[in-house]
Structure formats: C-alpha cells, structure tokens
Amino acid sequence: MSRRYRKAGWVLAVVMVMVFSASLAFADGFAMKDRYGAGVQLDAFNFGIGPIAEYWVTDQAGVGVGLGALGDFTTFSVRGNYLFDKEFLLFNQPTRPYAGIGYAYIKGPEEQIGVVKEKTKGSGYEIFGGFLQPAPYIAKDVYVGVDINYTSAKVEATYSSAFGSTSVDAGYNAFSLCGKVIYFFR
C-alpha cells in the first residue's frame, strides 16, 4: 500500500473522530432492546464504506451484518455486539463502550492480465471494541460509533497461469479504525 493511501487513511480517521466528538445535545439514553437499525460504516485503514444493519436482542446484546462495498476490498461481516452498562461522558455526551466478535469474508480485485489471472480473497475472525454515542444533532434516533477492529483474516492475491500459481500478501490491514452512523427504528 502506498504512502498516499496510508496518509489518506489517517486523515479519514481524524475526520471520523471529529464527527464522533461533535455531539451538541443529549439524547434519550441507550434503550436498545428489540431495536433494529440501518446505517453506514467507514473503514479508514482499508478504505471501505458500505451499509450496516443491527438488531439488539437485549439492552446489552445485539447482532449485526456489514458490507464494505466501495473501496480497495469488498468485505462481508457478521458480528455479535455487547454494549457495556457503564455509561460515561465523552466530550460532554453520554457514551457507552462496546465490544464483540465476528467473522469476515474479504475479497479484492479479480483481473485478467494477458495469460495471468489475479484473485484476491481471505476470511477470518475479528474482534473489536469501541464507543457508541447518541447523535441528536443529526436526528433523534441516530447513533455514532467508533471502533478499533482486528481480523485474523489472511488476505492473499493469487496469480495463476498455465505455468503455475503463486500467492502474495494483498496489503489488507489486520488492524483498522472504523466509524459508523446508524439510525435505530423504534
């Protein structure tokens, strides 16, 4: 991965933290049980953006799916989320930490260059943790979150031809900083 893309990743990360910290008002707390939501998630280090959906079984436990459709890699993930009970103030706004585990399938570009075919893919478990905060300055039932994610996925680019094949690291970052904006339906 080039320095230009890494620099862009850090810029996106700083912008996400600024958006996350820009809350202007207090919302109705964290009553999450039986709520489902839809939104968008941004992966600052792997340059992915796409839709997410979540359903909360209890006030603390939920499940989610995500599709990173735009960017260097296409990702599909299924996650289990746990929202901790301990609420605290972050930038003078109520905030709760969350953590979870999941599984991700990652696919990169497939190209045919003359007699050489390239396929990029990988999959593995992921663990993550972060913070969730109401964002009433956007809308009443909108929440923003920031998390740090680690995946065990080994993403490789395989080049094959009639003469054989070889695999190399595809440059997917195992650690990433993600931000999300999600609307929860009542």
N, C-alpha and C positions, 0 to 999 in steps of 0.2 A: 504494500500500500504506500502510495506516495506521501510526501510531507504535506502537500497541498490538501489532500483529503484528511489527514490527521489534524491539521490546523482547523479545517472546517468543522471537524467533529468537536473540538474543544470550544469553538465559537458557538455551535449549537447547544452544547452542554451549558455554557454560561447563560445563553438566552433562556433555556428551559428553567434554570434556577431563578432567573429574574422574574419570569412569568409566574412561577410557583410562589414566589415570595411577595407578589404584588396584591395579595388579598386586601380588600378595603373594608369588608364588613363581616359580621358574624352570621353564620347560618344555623339551621335547626339541629345541629348535632349529627350523630352518627347512627341513627336508627336504620340499620341495613337489612334486617330480616325480611325475607320474601321480596326483595327489590332486585330488579334486573336493570342493567344499563348498557348503553352503547356509546362508543366514542372513538377516539383516535389515539394511537401511540406512536412515539418517535424514538428510534434507537439512534442516539447521537454518534456512537462509535462505528456502527456497521451501516449507517446511513439508510435506515429503513423507516418507512412510515406506512401505516395501514390501520384498518379498523380493528376494534376490540369489542368484546361483549362479556359481561359478567353477570352472574346470578349469585345472590347471597342467601344461603340456606338458613343461617342464624345471623345474629349481630356480629359474630366474630369470624365465621367460616363461609367461604364462597369459592366458586369455580369460575374460570374464565378461559376464553379462547382468543387468539390473536392471529392476524395475518399481516405480515410485513410485505406488502405487495410492491412498493416502489423503493428503489434503491439498488445497491450493489448486489444484494441477495434477497431471495424470496424466502420468508420464514413462516411456518405454521406452528403455533404452540398451544398446548393445553396446560392449564395451571390450576393449582389449588392454593387459595389465599387464606391467610389468617390475620385478622385485624386485632391487634392487642387492645385491651381495655384501657390502658393508661393513656389518657389524653393530656397533652401539654400544649403550651403556647410556643409557636414558631413564627417569628415576625408578627407578633401580637395577634395571632389567629389560632383557633383550636386545631390541633393536629394529632393524628394517631399513627403510630408506626405499624407496618405490616410486613409479613414475610411469607414465603411459600416455596413450593417445589413444583416442577412441571417437566414436560417433555417437549423438545423442539425438533422439528424437521427443517433443515436448511438446504436450499437449492440455489445454485448460482447459474451463470450463463452456460448455455449449450450452443456450441458453434461448430461449424464445419469449415475448416481452412484447408482447401485442397484435399489431400488424402488423409488429413489428420482431423479427428473428431475430438472435441473437448466436452466433458461433462463434469459439473461441479455439484457435489452434494455431501451431506453429512447429517447426523442426528445424535441426540444425546439428552441427558437430564440437565435441568437447570435449577438453580437455587437463586433466590432474590430476596431483597429486603429494601424497604423504603418508607416513605411517609405519604399519608393521604390527608387532604385538607379541603373543606368546602370552598367553593369559589362563587359566592353570591354576586360578585361584580360582573360575572358572565351571565348567570341565570340561577334561579333558586335551587334547583336540584343538580347542579353541576359541581363536580369534584375534580381537583387536580392532584396528581401524584408524581413523585419522582422515585425511581428505584435503581439500585445497582444490581446487575444481573451477572451471574457466572454460568456458563454452559460447559458441559463436558464433551460437547459435540466436536468431533474431529472432521473438519470440512476440507475435503481434498478435491483438487482438479485432476481428472484423469484424462490423459491424452492417449488416443489409440489410433492405430492404422493397421494395414495389412502386415506390417513388420513387427507388431507388438504393442505394448502399452506401458505407460509409466504414470505414477501419481505424485503430485507435489502439493504442499500446503497452499490453500486458496486465499489466505490472508484474512480469514474471518476472525474477529476479535472475540476471545473467550469471555472477557470482561466487557460490560457495556453499561452506559448510563442511559436510562430510558425515562421519558416523561409521558404522561397521559392526561387527557382531558376526557371526562366521561359524564354523560347525563344519565341519572338514575330515574326511572319511571316509578310512579307511586302505585 
